[in-house]
């Protein structure tokens, strides 16, 4: 497995600013420059019901660099051997609210309800050549569990995943359900075959009468009952349609609905989508036989169209509670470049290859999985436009405006907007 990790900066942070600062820092930096960090609380107990409440302020003193420096700050949290850094811009303090701090603590490996000591330090980034670190201080933190764990030891494998009879090398997960020893997978498959196996090993595997299971291309819910060894599949997908969507209301030639993806960490269905002023509805299997709309009571699904205003959204559909939420977000991120199937954008280029939020981590981490690249270059950009984009600056670990060179392969690609980093993990 090959991992490429680099730091990134917004394109509009001009390289000339860094270049001009570098020369000044190299010649005039005060060797006694330092900053001291302090915390607003020594014991923080987070409550899931207090979302949005300010719970911790991290402050630090302004270092005397010996010149007028354009410094950027990061707040670094550490617990045990794990650290998480949060960009704080040019400010001298950073306020954390309940949900944001809880996500940081969970990424550090804290267990819900267990008080744990967490240390805090400030990193000062002056240039690619000069950085400062503050003293370290600590507080006792108690996180709460905000994600489900529906993972299981069972997975689905087969040529129906890759479309290649020789490609039995990729497993898709099955999730636990509220019925003991009954597991489900929500998958989009190609014409081919599959089996169910345990621990991604052939020591224990199941098909129908021991044989591979033949299936045609489509989106499915596959159910495996370990007690009876029964395996069943049914057409299953959820989508969003309406004049507020790029698809519009369905017609004879309308493409498939904008598809929801199952989120195992909340047992809900999610789609990230740009909407216009108009209306939407949710429906199953690209068909009106089963559909949900607005009943006139906020958050309750019924039969009428759901009115929306223009914007980028995370739309969440909870089929257990028959509720939905529409959460506005600033941007929808994609990847382009001559290394991608899309190429560099032109007048007739289709939309960028879209990343989605990695709901196992944080709303600041975006990912595209199992993405095939050629030798060439890529860049990240927001909303199919060059207005906000990320690229490589030519200094290892720092991103500026240049293309990001990649070698051919299949990757999971992560873009972390909180830490200003990206990762390419070759599969």
C-alpha positions as CSV (number, residue, x, y, z in Angstrom):
1,X,0.0,0.0,0.0
2,X,1.5,3.4,-1.0
3,X,0.4,6.5,0.8
4,X,1.1,10.0,-0.5
5,X,0.5,12.7,2.2
6,X,0.8,16.4,1.5
7,X,-0.1,19.7,3.1
8,X,-2.4,22.0,1.2
9,X,-3.1,25.8,1.1
10,X,-5.8,27.7,-0.7
11,X,-4.9,28.7,-4.2
12,X,-5.6,32.3,-3.4
13,X,-2.7,32.4,-0.8
14,X,-0.2,33.8,-3.3
15,X,3.1,32.1,-3.7
16,X,4.7,35.5,-3.9
17,X,3.7,36.2,-0.3
18,X,5.5,33.1,0.9
19,X,8.5,33.8,-1.2
20,X,8.8,37.3,0.1
21,X,8.3,36.2,3.7
22,X,10.9,33.4,3.3
23,X,13.8,35.8,2.6
24,X,12.8,38.0,5.5
25,X,12.4,35.1,8.0
26,X,15.8,33.6,7.0
27,X,17.6,36.8,7.8
28,X,15.7,38.5,10.6
29,X,13.8,36.0,12.7
30,X,14.1,36.7,16.4
31,X,15.7,33.5,17.8
32,X,13.8,34.1,21.1
33,X,10.3,34.3,19.4
34,X,7.8,32.2,21.4
35,X,4.1,31.8,22.0
36,X,2.3,30.5,25.1
37,X,-1.0,28.6,24.9
38,X,-3.8,28.7,27.5
39,X,-7.2,27.0,27.8
40,X,-10.6,28.4,29.0
41,X,-11.3,25.1,30.9
42,X,-9.4,22.3,32.6
43,X,-12.3,19.8,32.5
44,X,-14.6,19.5,29.5
45,X,-17.6,17.1,29.5
46,X,-19.3,17.1,26.2
47,X,-23.1,16.5,25.9
48,X,-24.6,15.4,22.6
49,X,-27.7,17.5,23.4
50,X,-25.7,20.7,23.6
51,X,-24.7,20.9,19.9
52,X,-23.6,24.3,19.0
53,X,-22.5,25.3,22.5
54,X,-19.0,26.8,22.9
55,X,-17.1,24.5,25.2
56,X,-13.4,25.3,24.9
57,X,-11.4,28.4,23.8
58,X,-7.7,27.9,23.0
59,X,-5.7,31.1,23.2
60,X,-2.1,32.0,22.6
61,X,0.2,35.0,22.8
62,X,1.5,36.9,19.8
63,X,5.2,36.0,19.2
64,X,7.7,38.7,18.6
65,X,9.3,37.6,15.3
66,X,11.4,40.6,15.0
67,X,9.6,41.7,11.8
68,X,6.0,41.9,10.5
69,X,5.3,38.2,9.8
70,X,2.3,36.7,8.0
71,X,2.0,33.6,10.3
72,X,-0.6,30.9,10.2
73,X,-1.5,28.9,13.4
74,X,-2.6,25.4,14.1
75,X,-4.1,23.9,17.3
76,X,-2.7,20.5,17.9
77,X,-4.5,18.1,20.2
78,X,-2.7,14.9,21.4
79,X,-3.9,11.9,23.3
80,X,-1.5,9.0,23.7
81,X,0.3,8.5,20.4
82,X,-2.4,10.2,18.2
83,X,-2.5,13.9,17.3
84,X,-5.0,16.0,15.4
85,X,-4.3,19.5,14.1
86,X,-6.9,22.2,13.4
87,X,-6.2,25.2,11.2
88,X,-6.8,28.5,13.1
89,X,-5.7,31.0,10.3
90,X,-4.0,34.1,11.6
91,X,-6.1,34.5,14.7
92,X,-4.7,34.3,18.3
93,X,-7.5,32.1,19.6
94,X,-9.8,29.3,18.4
95,X,-13.2,28.5,19.8
96,X,-14.5,25.0,19.7
97,X,-18.2,24.1,20.0
98,X,-19.5,20.7,21.2
99,X,-19.8,18.7,17.9
100,X,-16.5,20.0,16.5
101,X,-14.5,19.2,19.6
102,X,-16.2,15.8,20.0
103,X,-15.1,14.8,16.5
104,X,-11.5,15.8,17.3
105,X,-11.6,13.7,20.5
106,X,-13.0,10.6,18.8
107,X,-10.3,10.8,16.1
108,X,-7.8,10.8,18.9
109,X,-9.3,7.5,20.0
110,X,-11.2,8.6,23.1
111,X,-14.0,6.4,24.2
112,X,-17.4,7.9,25.0
113,X,-18.0,8.7,28.6
114,X,-14.4,8.1,29.8
115,X,-12.5,11.1,31.1
116,X,-9.1,11.3,29.3
117,X,-6.2,13.7,29.4
118,X,-5.6,15.6,26.2
119,X,-2.7,17.9,25.6
120,X,-2.8,21.1,23.5
121,X,0.0,22.8,21.6
122,X,0.2,25.6,19.0
123,X,2.2,25.3,15.9
124,X,3.2,28.5,14.1
125,X,3.8,28.2,10.3
126,X,5.9,31.1,9.0
127,X,7.2,29.5,5.8
128,X,8.3,26.2,4.4
129,X,11.6,26.7,6.3
130,X,10.6,28.2,9.7
131,X,8.0,26.9,12.3
132,X,7.6,27.5,16.0
133,X,5.8,25.4,18.6
134,X,4.3,26.6,21.9
135,X,4.4,25.1,25.3
136,X,2.1,22.2,25.9
137,X,-0.9,22.3,28.3
138,X,-3.6,19.8,29.0
139,X,-7.3,19.4,30.0
140,X,-9.5,16.4,30.9
141,X,-11.9,15.6,28.1
142,X,-15.0,13.4,28.2
143,X,-16.4,12.7,24.7
144,X,-19.7,11.1,23.7
145,X,-20.4,8.4,21.1
146,X,-22.0,10.0,18.0
147,X,-21.7,7.2,15.5
148,X,-23.1,3.7,15.2
149,X,-20.8,0.7,14.7
150,X,-22.7,-1.6,12.3
151,X,-19.6,-3.3,11.0
152,X,-19.5,-7.1,10.8
153,X,-16.9,-9.8,9.9
154,X,-18.9,-10.7,6.7
155,X,-18.3,-9.3,3.2
156,X,-19.3,-9.9,-0.4
157,X,-16.7,-10.7,-3.0
158,X,-16.9,-11.6,-6.7
159,X,-16.6,-10.7,-10.4
160,X,-19.9,-8.8,-10.0
161,X,-18.0,-6.1,-8.2
162,X,-15.2,-5.6,-10.7
163,X,-16.8,-7.0,-13.9
164,X,-13.8,-9.3,-14.3
165,X,-14.0,-13.0,-13.8
166,X,-10.4,-12.9,-12.6
167,X,-11.0,-9.9,-10.3
168,X,-12.1,-11.7,-7.0
169,X,-9.9,-9.4,-5.0
170,X,-12.3,-6.7,-3.6
171,X,-14.7,-7.2,-0.7
172,X,-17.7,-5.1,0.0
173,X,-19.0,-5.0,3.6
174,X,-22.1,-6.5,5.1
175,X,-23.6,-4.7,8.1
176,X,-25.3,-5.9,11.2
177,X,-29.1,-5.4,11.6
178,X,-31.6,-5.4,14.5
179,X,-32.1,-9.1,13.9
180,X,-29.3,-11.2,15.4
181,X,-27.1,-13.0,12.8
182,X,-28.8,-11.3,9.9
183,X,-26.5,-9.1,7.8
184,X,-27.1,-6.8,4.8
185,X,-25.1,-5.2,2.0
186,X,-26.3,-2.3,-0.1
187,X,-24.3,-2.6,-3.4
188,X,-24.2,-1.7,-7.0
189,X,-23.1,-4.7,-9.0
190,X,-22.2,-5.6,-12.6
191,X,-23.2,-8.8,-14.5
192,X,-21.2,-11.5,-12.7
193,X,-21.0,-13.8,-9.7
194,X,-20.5,-13.3,-6.0
195,X,-20.2,-15.2,-2.7
196,X,-20.3,-14.3,1.0
197,X,-17.2,-14.8,3.2
198,X,-15.9,-14.2,6.7
199,X,-12.9,-12.1,7.7
200,X,-12.0,-11.6,4.0
201,X,-10.8,-15.2,4.0
202,X,-11.9,-18.3,2.1
203,X,-11.8,-20.4,5.2
204,X,-15.5,-19.8,5.6
205,X,-17.6,-18.8,2.6
206,X,-21.2,-19.3,1.4
207,X,-23.0,-19.3,-1.9
208,X,-26.2,-21.1,-3.0
209,X,-25.7,-24.8,-2.5
210,X,-22.0,-24.0,-2.2
211,X,-21.8,-22.5,-5.7
212,X,-21.2,-18.9,-6.8
213,X,-24.3,-16.7,-7.1
214,X,-25.0,-15.3,-10.5
215,X,-26.5,-11.8,-10.7
216,X,-27.3,-9.2,-13.3
217,X,-26.2,-5.6,-13.1
218,X,-28.1,-3.3,-10.8
219,X,-28.4,-1.8,-7.3
220,X,-29.3,-4.4,-4.6
221,X,-29.9,-5.1,-1.0
222,X,-28.3,-8.5,-0.3
223,X,-29.4,-10.3,2.9
224,X,-27.4,-13.1,4.6
225,X,-28.9,-15.1,7.4
226,X,-26.0,-16.9,9.1
227,X,-28.4,-19.2,11.1
228,X,-30.1,-20.6,8.0
229,X,-27.2,-19.8,5.5
230,X,-29.9,-18.2,3.2
231,X,-28.7,-15.5,0.8
232,X,-31.2,-13.3,-1.0
233,X,-31.1,-10.2,-3.2
234,X,-33.6,-7.6,-4.1
235,X,-33.5,-4.5,-6.2
236,X,-32.9,-1.6,-3.8
237,X,-31.9,2.0,-4.1
238,X,-33.1,5.4,-3.0
239,X,-32.9,8.6,-5.0
240,X,-33.9,12.2,-5.2
241,X,-35.8,13.9,-8.0
242,X,-37.6,17.2,-8.7
243,X,-37.2,20.5,-10.6
244,X,-34.7,21.6,-8.0
245,X,-32.3,18.8,-9.0
246,X,-30.1,18.6,-12.1
247,X,-32.3,15.7,-13.2
248,X,-35.7,17.4,-13.0
249,X,-39.0,15.5,-12.7
250,X,-38.7,12.1,-14.3
251,X,-39.8,11.6,-18.0
252,X,-39.4,8.9,-20.6
253,X,-35.7,9.8,-21.2
254,X,-34.8,11.0,-17.7
255,X,-31.6,9.4,-16.3
256,X,-31.7,7.5,-13.0
257,X,-32.5,9.5,-9.8
258,X,-29.6,11.2,-7.9
259,X,-28.7,8.3,-5.8
260,X,-28.5,8.1,-2.0
261,X,-25.6,6.2,-0.4
262,X,-26.1,4.2,2.8
263,X,-24.3,5.6,5.8
264,X,-23.5,2.8,8.2
265,X,-22.4,5.2,10.9
266,X,-25.9,6.6,11.4
267,X,-28.1,4.0,9.7
268,X,-29.4,6.6,7.3
269,X,-29.2,7.4,3.6
270,X,-27.3,10.4,2.3
271,X,-26.7,12.3,-0.9
272,X,-24.5,15.4,-1.5
273,X,-26.2,17.5,-4.2
274,X,-26.5,21.0,-5.6
275,X,-30.1,22.1,-5.7
276,X,-31.9,25.1,-7.4
277,X,-35.0,26.9,-6.1
278,X,-37.8,24.4,-6.6
279,X,-39.1,21.1,-5.2
280,X,-37.8,17.6,-4.6
281,X,-39.2,14.2,-3.6
282,X,-37.5,10.9,-2.5
283,X,-38.4,7.6,-4.2
284,X,-37.3,4.0,-4.3
285,X,-35.8,2.1,-7.3
286,X,-36.3,5.1,-9.7
287,X,-40.0,4.5,-9.6
288,X,-43.1,6.2,-8.1
289,X,-44.5,3.0,-6.5
290,X,-42.9,4.0,-3.2
291,X,-42.0,7.7,-2.6
292,X,-41.9,10.3,0.1
293,X,-42.6,14.0,0.2
294,X,-43.6,16.8,2.6
295,X,-46.7,16.4,4.8
296,X,-46.8,20.0,6.1
297,X,-45.1,19.2,9.4
298,X,-41.4,20.0,9.5
299,X,-39.2,17.0,9.3
300,X,-42.0,14.5,8.7
301,X,-42.3,12.6,5.4
302,X,-45.7,12.5,3.6
303,X,-46.9,12.9,0.1
304,X,-46.4,16.5,-1.1
305,X,-43.4,18.1,-2.9
306,X,-40.6,19.3,-0.6
307,X,-39.8,23.0,-1.3
308,X,-36.1,23.9,-1.2
309,X,-33.9,27.0,-1.9
310,X,-30.8,27.0,-4.1
311,X,-27.6,25.8,-2.5
312,X,-25.3,22.8,-1.9
313,X,-26.8,20.3,0.5
314,X,-26.2,17.1,2.5
315,X,-29.6,15.5,2.3
316,X,-30.2,12.8,4.9
317,X,-33.1,10.3,4.7
318,X,-33.9,8.3,7.9
319,X,-36.1,5.4,6.9
320,X,-36.4,4.2,10.5
321,X,-38.0,7.5,11.7
322,X,-39.4,8.5,8.3
323,X,-37.6,11.9,8.6
324,X,-35.3,13.9,6.4
325,X,-32.8,16.8,6.9
326,X,-31.3,19.2,4.4
327,X,-28.0,20.7,5.7
328,X,-26.4,23.5,3.6
329,X,-22.7,23.3,2.9
330,X,-20.3,25.7,1.3
331,X,-18.9,23.5,-1.5
332,X,-19.1,20.2,-3.3
333,X,-15.6,18.9,-4.1
334,X,-14.3,17.1,-7.1
335,X,-11.1,16.0,-8.8
336,X,-10.1,16.7,-12.4
337,X,-6.9,16.3,-14.5
338,X,-5.4,14.4,-17.4
339,X,-4.8,11.5,-15.0
340,X,-8.6,11.1,-14.5
341,X,-11.2,9.7,-17.0
342,X,-12.6,13.2,-17.2
343,X,-9.5,15.0,-18.2
344,X,-9.0,18.8,-17.9
345,X,-12.3,20.6,-18.1
346,X,-13.5,22.1,-21.4
347,X,-16.7,23.5,-22.8
348,X,-18.2,20.0,-23.2
349,X,-16.6,18.3,-20.3
350,X,-18.9,16.5,-17.9
351,X,-19.0,17.4,-14.2
352,X,-15.9,16.7,-12.1
353,X,-15.4,13.2,-10.5
354,X,-17.2,14.0,-7.2
355,X,-15.8,13.3,-3.8
356,X,-18.2,12.6,-0.9
357,X,-17.9,13.3,2.8
358,X,-16.2,10.6,4.8
359,X,-18.9,10.2,7.4
360,X,-16.6,7.8,9.4
361,X,-14.3,10.7,10.2
362,X,-15.6,14.3,9.9
363,X,-17.5,16.7,7.7
364,X,-14.2,18.2,6.8
365,X,-12.8,15.0,5.2
366,X,-13.9,14.3,1.6
367,X,-13.1,11.0,-0.2
368,X,-13.5,9.2,-3.5
369,X,-12.8,5.5,-3.3
370,X,-11.6,2.9,-5.8
371,X,-10.7,5.7,-8.3
372,X,-8.5,4.7,-11.3
373,X,-5.8,7.2,-12.4
374,X,-3.4,7.2,-15.3
375,X,0.1,8.7,-15.2
376,X,-0.5,12.4,-15.3
377,X,-1.7,15.2,-13.0
378,X,-4.8,16.1,-10.9
379,X,-6.3,19.0,-9.0
380,X,-9.1,19.4,-6.5
381,X,-11.7,22.1,-7.1
382,X,-15.1,23.2,-5.7
383,X,-18.4,23.2,-7.5
384,X,-17.0,22.2,-11.0
385,X,-15.3,25.6,-11.2
386,X,-11.8,27.1,-10.9
387,X,-12.9,29.8,-8.4
388,X,-11.6,27.7,-5.5
389,X,-9.1,24.9,-6.2
390,X,-6.1,23.1,-4.7
391,X,-2.9,22.0,-6.3
392,X,0.7,21.3,-5.5
393,X,3.2,24.1,-4.8
394,X,6.4,22.2,-5.6
395,X,7.6,22.2,-1.9
396,X,7.1,18.8,-0.4
397,X,4.1,18.8,1.8
398,X,2.8,22.3,0.8
399,X,0.1,22.9,-1.7
400,X,-0.3,26.0,-3.8
401,X,-1.4,26.3,-7.4
402,X,0.4,23.7,-9.4
403,X,-0.8,20.3,-10.7
404,X,-0.5,17.3,-8.5
405,X,1.6,14.6,-10.2
406,X,0.4,11.0,-9.9
407,X,1.3,7.6,-11.2
408,X,-1.1,5.1,-12.7
409,X,-3.1,3.0,-10.3
410,X,-6.3,2.6,-8.3
411,X,-6.6,4.9,-5.3
412,X,-8.7,6.0,-2.4
413,X,-8.3,9.8,-2.4
414,X,-8.9,11.9,0.7
415,X,-9.1,15.6,1.0
416,X,-9.0,17.0,4.5
417,X,-10.2,20.6,4.6
418,X,-9.6,21.0,8.3
419,X,-6.0,20.0,8.4
420,X,-5.4,21.2,4.8
421,X,-4.0,17.9,3.6
422,X,-4.6,15.2,1.0
423,X,-3.9,11.5,0.8
424,X,-3.7,9.2,-2.2
425,X,-3.8,5.6,-0.9
426,X,-3.0,3.1,-3.6
427,X,-5.1,-0.1,-3.4
